[in-house]
Amino acid sequence: MEPRQLPFRRQASGISTPVHAILAANDAITPAAAAREALIPITHLDIFEVPQTHFELFVDHLQETIDVTTRWFTTDFQ
């Protein structure tokens, strides 16, 4: 599905709360490029991206993902 066809992009413009998105650059399930495009309308957006796939995100990058998310909740999400 092309990013412009994602229904989420239209809905994302109504999101006013901060969003922390974690993306995997080589994700075939949720392609990072499509996710980034769909998230463009969100004003308060923090994107963290790792260079591998959807599943490696939770194996090879688990601690890094936890650390970045913890930082976001304790520092940026205020």
Buried (B, 14 or more C-beta within 10 A) or exposed (E): EEBEEBEBBEEBEEBEEBBBBBBBEEBEEEBBEBBBBBBEBBEEBBBBBBEBBBEBBEEBBEEEBEEBBEBBEEEEBE
